[in-house]
Amino acid sequence: MADEKWRAMITQISQDLADKGLVIESGWQMYRLIALSKNTPTGELDRLKEAFFAGAQHLFGSIYSMMEPGTEETDNDLRRMDAINGELERFSNTMKLKYGRPMGTA
């Protein structure tokens, strides 16, 4: 029952932030709730949030710059996106094992 309440809370926070156009903030909040202690010092939280957003910015910038010109996806575009997906799936699986709760469900 507690797990269901936890999932409902996580889902609600994620949806509320996404509805406000804060998808990356939503991911940060989910990570913070799942992986970090409530006693994590503010300075450390600030640095971790910067790293989280830097990773998101890097990924978005990389996707934007690596896509080939044109309106149709190419084989290279699909291969690159598949590689990103695989890398993130491996990370997600590691986090599920480490924290015991699903990550990236936003």
RAMO-V320517 format. One record per backbone hydrogen bond with DSSP energy under -0.5 kcal/mol. CO is the residue of the C=O (numbers start at 0). NH is the residue of the N-H. E is the energy in kcal/mol with one decimal. If there is no record, write none. Layout:
co->CO nh->NH e->E
co->CO nh->NH e->E
This chain:
co->0 nh->4 e->-2.1
co->1 nh->5 e->-2.4
co->2 nh->6 e->-2.6
co->3 nh->7 e->-2.3
co->4 nh->8 e->-2.5
co->5 nh->9 e->-2.6
co->6 nh->10 e->-2.7
co->7 nh->11 e->-2.4
co->8 nh->12 e->-2.6
co->9 nh->13 e->-2.5
co->10 nh->14 e->-2.7
co->11 nh->15 e->-2.7
co->12 nh->16 e->-2.4
co->13 nh->17 e->-2.4
co->14 nh->18 e->-2.5
co->15 nh->19 e->-0.9
co->16 nh->19 e->-0.6
co->16 nh->21 e->-2.7
co->17 nh->20 e->-1.9
co->21 nh->25 e->-2.1
co->22 nh->26 e->-1.9
co->23 nh->27 e->-2.4
co->24 nh->28 e->-2.7
co->25 nh->29 e->-2.3
co->26 nh->30 e->-2.5
co->27 nh->31 e->-3.1
co->28 nh->32 e->-2.5
co->29 nh->33 e->-2.3
co->30 nh->34 e->-3.3
co->30 nh->35 e->-0.6
co->31 nh->35 e->-1.4
co->36 nh->39 e->-1.6
co->40 nh->44 e->-2.5
co->41 nh->45 e->-2.6
co->42 nh->46 e->-1.9
co->43 nh->47 e->-2.7
co->44 nh->48 e->-2.7
co->45 nh->49 e->-2.2
co->46 nh->50 e->-2.2
co->47 nh->51 e->-2.6
co->48 nh->52 e->-2.8
co->49 nh->53 e->-2.5
co->50 nh->54 e->-2.3
co->51 nh->55 e->-2.0
co->52 nh->56 e->-2.9
co->53 nh->57 e->-2.5
co->54 nh->58 e->-2.4
co->55 nh->59 e->-2.7
co->56 nh->60 e->-2.8
co->57 nh->61 e->-2.6
co->58 nh->62 e->-2.7
co->59 nh->63 e->-2.7
co->60 nh->64 e->-2.4
co->61 nh->65 e->-2.1
co->62 nh->66 e->-1.2
co->73 nh->77 e->-2.4
co->74 nh->78 e->-2.4
co->75 nh->79 e->-2.6
co->76 nh->80 e->-2.4
co->77 nh->81 e->-2.4
co->78 nh->82 e->-2.0
co->79 nh->83 e->-2.1
co->80 nh->84 e->-2.6
co->81 nh->85 e->-2.5
co->82 nh->86 e->-2.3
co->83 nh->87 e->-2.6
co->84 nh->88 e->-2.4
co->85 nh->89 e->-2.2
co->86 nh->90 e->-1.9
co->87 nh->91 e->-2.8
co->88 nh->92 e->-2.6
co->89 nh->93 e->-1.9
co->90 nh->94 e->-2.4
co->91 nh->95 e->-2.4
co->92 nh->96 e->-1.9
co->93 nh->97 e->-2.2
co->94 nh->98 e->-3.1
co->95 nh->99 e->-2.0
